[in-house]
């Protein structure tokens, strides 16, 4: 599975940004998709995940109320709407899926196993700065 994250850029604190995760040759309708991020000098961490079978979602505490994960049925993508961005949100954001297109809650919280076994896009840089 070849994923591609897009939509990153420079945004002022408090501003919005929308990221999109797509696959080059197929839709993501039947794949669990997670958004993760890695700031310079820090480990990769889970941001938000979307379950394909039951519509379940997970949000890390530090993005609850600010970020929204959704599926664009028209485009077959999984998007991350980020509002009220803070400088500490600056990171490279990645989308990923697990073996068989599945992501467990534990993998979303701690992506260590997913880093080793999952499929990842190349990442998109989000910089929050005035």
Secondary structure in CASP SS format (residue, H / E / C, confidence):
PFRMAT SS
TARGET T0000
AUTHOR 0000-0000-0000
METHOD secondary structure of the structure
MODEL  1
X C 1.00
X C 1.00
X E 1.00
X E 1.00
X E 1.00
X E 1.00
X C 1.00
X C 1.00
X E 1.00
X E 1.00
X E 1.00
X C 1.00
X C 1.00
X C 1.00
X C 1.00
X C 1.00
X E 1.00
X E 1.00
X E 1.00
X E 1.00
X E 1.00
X E 1.00
X E 1.00
X C 1.00
X C 1.00
X C 1.00
X C 1.00
X C 1.00
X C 1.00
X C 1.00
X C 1.00
X C 1.00
X E 1.00
X E 1.00
X E 1.00
X E 1.00
X E 1.00
X E 1.00
X C 1.00
X C 1.00
X C 1.00
X C 1.00
X C 1.00
X C 1.00
X E 1.00
X E 1.00
X E 1.00
X E 1.00
X E 1.00
X E 1.00
X C 1.00
X C 1.00
X C 1.00
X C 1.00
X C 1.00
X C 1.00
X E 1.00
X E 1.00
X E 1.00
X C 1.00
X H 1.00
X H 1.00
X H 1.00
X C 1.00
X C 1.00
X C 1.00
X E 1.00
X E 1.00
X E 1.00
X E 1.00
X E 1.00
X E 1.00
X C 1.00
X C 1.00
X C 1.00
X C 1.00
X E 1.00
X E 1.00
X E 1.00
X E 1.00
X E 1.00
X E 1.00
X C 1.00
X C 1.00
X C 1.00
X C 1.00
X H 1.00
X H 1.00
X H 1.00
X C 1.00
X E 1.00
X E 1.00
X E 1.00
X E 1.00
X E 1.00
X E 1.00
X E 1.00
X C 1.00
X H 1.00
X H 1.00
X H 1.00
X C 1.00
X C 1.00
X C 1.00
X H 1.00
X H 1.00
X H 1.00
X H 1.00
X H 1.00
X C 1.00
X C 1.00
X H 1.00
X H 1.00
X H 1.00
X H 1.00
X H 1.00
X H 1.00
X C 1.00
X E 1.00
X E 1.00
X C 1.00
X C 1.00
X C 1.00
X E 1.00
X E 1.00
X E 1.00
X E 1.00
X E 1.00
X C 1.00
X C 1.00
END
